[in-house]
Amino acid sequence: MIATEPRTAPLDIERLRADTPGCAHVVHFNHAGDSLSPRPVLDATIAHLEREAEIGGYEAEDEAASRLDSLYRSIGRLINADPEEIAVVENATRAWDMAVYGIPWQTGDRVLTAQSEYGSNAIALLQIARQHGVTVDVVPNDEHGQVSVSALAGMLDDRVTAVVVSHMPTNGGLVQPAAEIGRLARAAGALFVLDACQTVGQMPVDVAALGCDILSATSRKFLRGPRGVGFLYVRRPIVERLAPPFLDIHAATWTAADDYEVRTDARRFENWESNVAGKIGLGVAVEYALDLGLEAIWDRVRSLGALLRQRLAAIPGVAVHDQGRIKGGIVTFTVAGGAADAVKAALRAEAINVSTSTVTSTRFDMEARGLTELIRASVHYPTTEEEIERVVAAVARIASGGAHR
Ligand SMILES: *Cc1c(COP(=O)(O)O)cnc(C)c1O
């Protein structure tokens, strides 16, 4: 190992594909749903399940204690946080919930969110609004279809408790101007809550540079880890200001018959029982991404996304719907006369995986843009140009009058 070797050497795509069992079976354009795990992630996850079966789950967990502990340091390196600021929980939504429901909401508070906010977060905000008499306002988009930073600046006042944004929406490849949003929120004394489900693992994400107080992310998407695990970051000075909506014997200690003490680190947002094999797999996935380098990953994902967008847009009857100044690996489109589910099924019949996005997952945005559904094709660094051509050819056949009509 040469010390001066740049961390972001060019990615060896052949090797990385050979390291991904799924590449031999499917043309996977659903990394935004659930990526294909690389072999080391799979091996570590399976090995732990086997160890649980061989020696017992508690004993296997003891044996893996140092690897489980290093997961927090790995995530910390990935997003530039301290290990005590990280909680590992069952998914990104619950991670986000544990922090946001824990904000000491007062009647009359305002929350500002983005037009592209994710459905589960929007539903939670609406519930919080009903429970606490809080107002939820949507910040309009700018001419690029991303959060208008100037509109946000005009809407912030001392009633705004939190600004809640998804870094990259589930239904489009745009990267929100998170650092600018963070700066404005901080200056106004509001918490900045960033749902980074679609960006962690796809691009460099630095909580200090973005100025976020709370961040949630998942294992299974661009990090390529197992399903059923995610994590939460809460900035140190904020941790003890948030009251977790659920406490158990891991998050708190039962200190007297009528009393308990809540942990002072971010693990107050965790719960006792968890998918240990999934956590071990996530740890390997984070190290795998760090070894490749997030800059190198992001360069490749961005250029593959741009190529797919350009090639799809050239097909008669296909409309590409992504917005934003900076776009990543999520590509959304519609096919004239073709229902999204039918297009997805026709592609699936050719071993091409895509997903669909409907109004219920991003209602503010879909209504504002007059859309009811989208086909979502998401690339990642193992994707090849040849695969893009295969997908484009298949979509072109469908658009020219396939059996889906
Ligand atoms: C996928 C997604 C989520 C939900 O992640 P889970 O792991 O299913 O909880 C949240 N926000 C965005 C923007 C997403 O794309």
The ligand as an SDF file (V2000), in Angstrom:
LIG
                    3D

 15 15  0  0  0  0  0  0  0  0999 V2000
  -36.6230    5.0330    0.5990 C   0  0  0  0  0  0  0  0  0  0  0  0
  -36.8050    6.3600    1.2130 C   0  0  0  0  0  0  0  0  0  0  0  0
  -37.1360    6.4610    2.5570 C   0  0  0  0  0  0  0  0  0  0  0  0
  -37.5140    5.2810    3.4190 C   0  0  0  0  0  0  0  0  0  0  0  0
  -36.4690    4.4580    3.7820 O   0  0  0  0  0  0  0  0  0  0  0  0
  -36.8520    3.1410    4.6160 P   0  0  0  0  0  0  0  0  0  0  0  0
  -35.5770    2.4160    4.7540 O   0  0  0  0  0  0  0  0  0  0  0  0
  -37.8760    2.4130    3.7980 O   0  0  0  0  0  0  0  0  0  0  0  0
  -37.4420    3.5680    5.8880 O   0  0  0  0  0  0  0  0  0  0  0  0
  -37.1860    7.7140    3.1110 C   0  0  0  0  0  0  0  0  0  0  0  0
  -36.9470    8.8060    2.3770 N   0  0  0  0  0  0  0  0  0  0  0  0
  -36.6260    8.7590    1.0820 C   0  0  0  0  0  0  0  0  0  0  0  0
  -36.3540   10.0190    0.3210 C   0  0  0  0  0  0  0  0  0  0  0  0
  -36.5550    7.5260    0.4420 C   0  0  0  0  0  0  0  0  0  0  0  0
  -36.2720    7.4680   -0.8490 O   0  0  0  0  0  0  0  0  0  0  0  0
  1  2  1  0
  2  3  1  0
  2 14  2  0
  3  4  1  0
  3 10  2  0
  4  5  1  0
  5  6  1  0
  6  7  2  0
  6  8  1  0
  6  9  1  0
 10 11  1  0
 11 12  2  0
 12 13  1  0
 12 14  1  0
 14 15  1  0
M  END
$$$$
